[in-house]
Amino acid sequence: MKTIFIVDDSDTNLATAEEALEDYYRVMTLPSAEKMFSLLGKITPDLILLDIEMPVMNGFEALENLKANNLWADIPVIFLTGTTDASIEKRSSELGAVGLITKPFSSSVLLDRIKSQI
């Protein structure tokens, strides 16, 4: 079974995404990028759903750190965001994210985007 990390500082978003995906994937919910990096030392996911707006380390910084490490650079990352504008989409693409999902998201959109990547 494929493993997906969901990284978001909102318990509601973590629960919603986990509920949508748990029948299809092994889901690991993580409240921060720091927790994600500590788990990456033990488990390599097949895909990461990564919130952009988080305290301490935001999603853009986390993606830059992922891409800088050869062990994790090829993990597909889909950003989750409550704010979309051209600059966020542009920066996401430039940093190497494979997609962007606007919150609140529907289960079907989430599943379709993930299926297209893994």
Wavefront OBJ file of the C-alpha trace (Angstrom):
o trace
v 0.000 0.000 0.000
v 1.318 3.448 -0.947
v 2.176 5.863 1.867
v 1.084 9.494 1.931
v 2.218 12.147 4.379
v -0.320 14.881 5.089
v 1.443 17.890 6.618
v -0.836 20.651 7.904
v -1.046 22.678 11.113
v -4.865 22.397 11.099
v -6.302 19.360 12.882
v -9.481 19.750 10.813
v -7.583 19.602 7.508
v -5.551 16.611 8.703
v -8.709 14.737 9.738
v -10.569 15.590 6.519
v -7.696 14.461 4.292
v -7.064 11.322 6.324
v -10.732 10.346 6.146
v -10.740 10.819 2.366
v -7.594 8.742 1.824
v -7.402 6.077 4.533
v -9.299 3.425 2.532
v -6.818 3.711 -0.348
v -3.450 4.632 1.169
v -1.360 4.325 4.298
v -1.791 7.830 5.700
v 0.531 9.594 8.136
v -0.747 12.920 9.504
v 1.852 15.406 10.672
v 1.173 18.816 12.272
v 4.364 20.513 11.063
v 7.197 20.358 8.562
v 9.593 19.680 11.430
v 7.649 16.515 12.335
v 7.679 15.522 8.669
v 11.469 15.765 8.480
v 11.917 13.735 11.664
v 9.707 10.975 10.213
v 11.420 11.106 6.804
v 14.487 9.626 8.454
v 12.442 6.459 9.105
v 9.762 6.348 6.371
v 9.848 7.564 2.777
v 6.348 8.362 1.497
v 5.154 7.934 -2.070
v 3.633 11.440 -1.998
v 3.412 14.422 0.357
v 0.408 16.719 0.740
v 1.971 19.865 2.169
v 0.255 22.946 3.569
v 1.904 26.194 2.481
v 0.958 28.396 5.422
v 2.419 26.911 8.606
v 4.319 28.452 11.505
v 8.083 27.957 11.974
v 8.725 26.368 8.541
v 6.235 27.088 5.771
v 5.532 24.738 2.876
v 7.799 26.585 0.444
v 10.756 26.279 2.847
v 9.941 22.621 3.475
v 9.839 21.870 -0.254
v 13.178 23.613 -0.786
v 14.672 21.421 1.962
v 13.153 18.273 0.433
v 14.534 19.091 -3.031
v 17.982 19.798 -1.558
v 18.248 16.228 -0.224
v 18.900 13.507 -2.815
v 17.022 10.938 -0.709
v 13.781 12.952 -0.863
v 14.103 15.132 -3.977
v 11.958 12.814 -6.130
v 8.989 12.541 -3.742
v 6.016 14.234 -5.441
v 4.623 17.132 -3.401
v 1.153 18.585 -3.797
v 0.605 21.842 -1.973
v -2.523 22.516 0.052
v -3.466 26.171 0.376
v -6.336 28.363 1.429
v -4.988 31.239 -0.660
v -4.443 31.046 -4.365
v -3.117 33.701 -6.613
v -0.776 33.676 -9.563
v 2.314 34.263 -7.419
v 1.622 31.209 -5.224
v 0.994 29.005 -8.251
v 4.144 30.306 -9.939
v 6.340 29.789 -6.869
v 4.889 26.304 -6.299
v 5.750 25.308 -9.840
v 9.218 26.867 -9.713
v 10.054 24.952 -6.527
v 8.978 21.654 -8.066
v 5.528 20.960 -6.598
v 3.504 18.667 -8.856
v 0.209 20.326 -7.991
v -1.786 22.721 -5.876
v -5.111 21.977 -4.164
v -7.230 24.757 -2.735
v -8.719 24.311 0.736
v -11.363 23.426 1.565
v -10.928 20.484 -0.782
v -13.305 17.709 -1.796
v -12.400 14.062 -1.356
v -12.815 13.379 -5.069
v -10.419 16.179 -6.078
v -7.877 14.986 -3.534
v -8.075 11.379 -4.744
v -7.906 12.350 -8.425
v -4.826 14.535 -7.944
v -3.032 11.837 -5.964
v -3.909 9.093 -8.473
v -2.423 11.193 -11.260
v 0.927 11.271 -9.422
v 1.369 7.767 -7.952
l 1 2 3 4 5 6 7 8 9 10 11 12 13 14 15 16 17 18 19 20 21 22 23 24 25 26 27 28 29 30 31 32 33 34 35 36 37 38 39 40 41 42 43 44 45 46 47 48 49 50 51 52 53 54 55 56 57 58 59 60 61 62 63 64 65 66 67 68 69 70 71 72 73 74 75 76 77 78 79 80 81 82 83 84 85 86 87 88 89 90 91 92 93 94 95 96 97 98 99 100 101 102 103 104 105 106 107 108 109 110 111 112 113 114 115 116 117 118
